[in-house]
Amino acid sequence: MVVLVVEDSSTMRQLVCHALSRIEGVVLVEATDGANALAKLSEITPDVLLTDLNMPVMDGFELIERVRQREELRRLPIVVLTTEGAVPDQERARTLDVSSYVTKPVKPDAVVAAVKSALGQRA
């Protein structure tokens, strides 16, 4: 199973990838922002997309909107990982059909559980 991790902070990306590496059989692909993630999505089709919202170049909301516009990715499970816990942001994410919304600071078990849930596995 392939998880695309989109996070502009290299430290946070490493932390998330380390946590997700505990999932048996996971292959992690990393992207530094939404534009970089879109480029990778032209090469791979992940089983789950995990994205931050606040990133340079292209933020997470624009990435999610672009993913939802592509027929082959319309049902891709998306997990949002962000410092933005405000209700309007959570509502916007829901309208974009995200699977899960996890706020920072990151708790590794919560990230693993969100990804497993998005994959339909028992966390």
Secondary structure, DSSP 8 states (H G I E B T S, - for coil): -EEEEE-S-HHHHHHHHHHHTTSTT-EEEEESSHHHHHHHHTT---SEEEE-SS-SSS-HHHHHHHHHHSGGGTT--EEEEES---HHHHHHHHHTT-SEEEESS--HHHHHHHHHHHTT---
